[in-house]
Amino acid sequence: MTISVAIIGSGPAGFYTADALVNGGCDVQVDIIERLPTPYGLIRGGVAPDHQTTKKVARKYEQTALFEQVRYFGNVEVNKDVSLAELREMYDAVVLAVGAPSDRKLTIPGANKDGVHGSAAFVGWYNGHPDFRDLEPDLNTRAAVVIGNGNVALDCARVLVRSREGMAGADIAAHAMEIIETAPLTDVYLTGRRGPLDAKFTNVELRELADLERAVPLARAQQLPDAAPDDMDPREKRLAERNLANLRDYATNDPDAKPKRIHFEFFAQPVAILGDQRVEAVSFERTRVVDGRAEGTGEMFEIPCGLVIAAIGYRSDPIEGAPFDDKAGIIPNRDGRVDDGLYAVGWIKRGPTGVISSNRPDGVTVAEYICDDFKDAPGKPGRAALGPLLSERGVRAVTFDDWKKIDAAEVARAEGRDSPREKFVTVPEMLKVLDA
């Protein structure tokens, strides 16, 4: 008997699950349900536009989408167009793969001032995500502060100082490139509560700052240790040593070598956003690290700025019909099992950690559960019930063939320019392509 599976979310975790199901040795029919017309989740809307090599993983996901057993239902919003409870009635198994699309909130005084944005929103804006098309950050400032020491923080800082020439070959949204290119921004401050040994950025991301065409990375030698401690995990020590080597080089850079600068500011705990209605500065307390924790020293300082981006992590949103741990920001689960016939994979399962391929084991594990849990089940209708229901409700479901038409139109829009595509940044624009 064919096992019917609905996967909610078309990012990496969703596609890895679909692939594992198709190749898992059991008879399955898999439907991938996505709120937007466009697939691929953070590959399209989260990975930096100048990291096109990383985005190439979408080719593998396309192969999965084209399997005979798999169908794509884009432009279908769960708990609006069809409820989770209805899907559980229609399908043997439902897999939640919706990721962690929201920002962890900055909670210091002044965090609600104009000019303060979360990294999920800011990254979505420059990547052309429809949810953030109207963010319109005001970049009419000389300085910006990025709070956070991970890869997303580096991405935000790097994109802010790149020129149009530096973005050659990138798929940055046209509206974002225009604003970034004309902004008077000259200085971006990357701040972290702890020191360089605790920073979460990878060496590849850190190293590429040395090659920016119009910005110089700067570090403060007095904030850099002589070496990573011997008691560090060997793998982490190797990464820390490579990062320290790059940061030492950045500490010797000439601040005036290029027109823009990225400043690394470690041991800096933000305590307040200053200004009236708009941000005018960030107040910090200098810290020291004791037993792995940042402790305040009482020394205060300010960084004047007109833009703050809080890159302090992502979190998932509750889904009606599923349990939710608000403190952890995930759906409670037992290694992917949520309830009978309900599973979770990716960031909604374990939180926003790891790299893209870290989602693959989640998909493999849940696929094994499903094949085992339903090997003797009589089978629910799945797709045979979903399609008519959506039609009855007037929901315009976007097929994968439809997505390929949108994809081709985006590529055509960029013809003659050094960009792989010019994205449509609203859902009506995307659907209009299908009406042409």
Helices and strands as residue ranges (DSSP letters): E 3-8, H 12-22, E 28-33, H 42-45, H 52-55, H 58-65, E 70-73, H 84-90, E 93-96, E 102-103, E 116-118, H 119-126, G 130-132, E 143-147, H 151-161, H 174-182, E 187-191, G 196-198, H 203-207, G 208-211, E 215-218, G 221-223, H 234-251, E 260-265, E 268-274, E 281-290, E 293-304, E 307-310, E 314-315, E 337-339, E 342-344, H 347-350, G 356-359, H 360-373, H 383-392, H 400-413, H 427-435
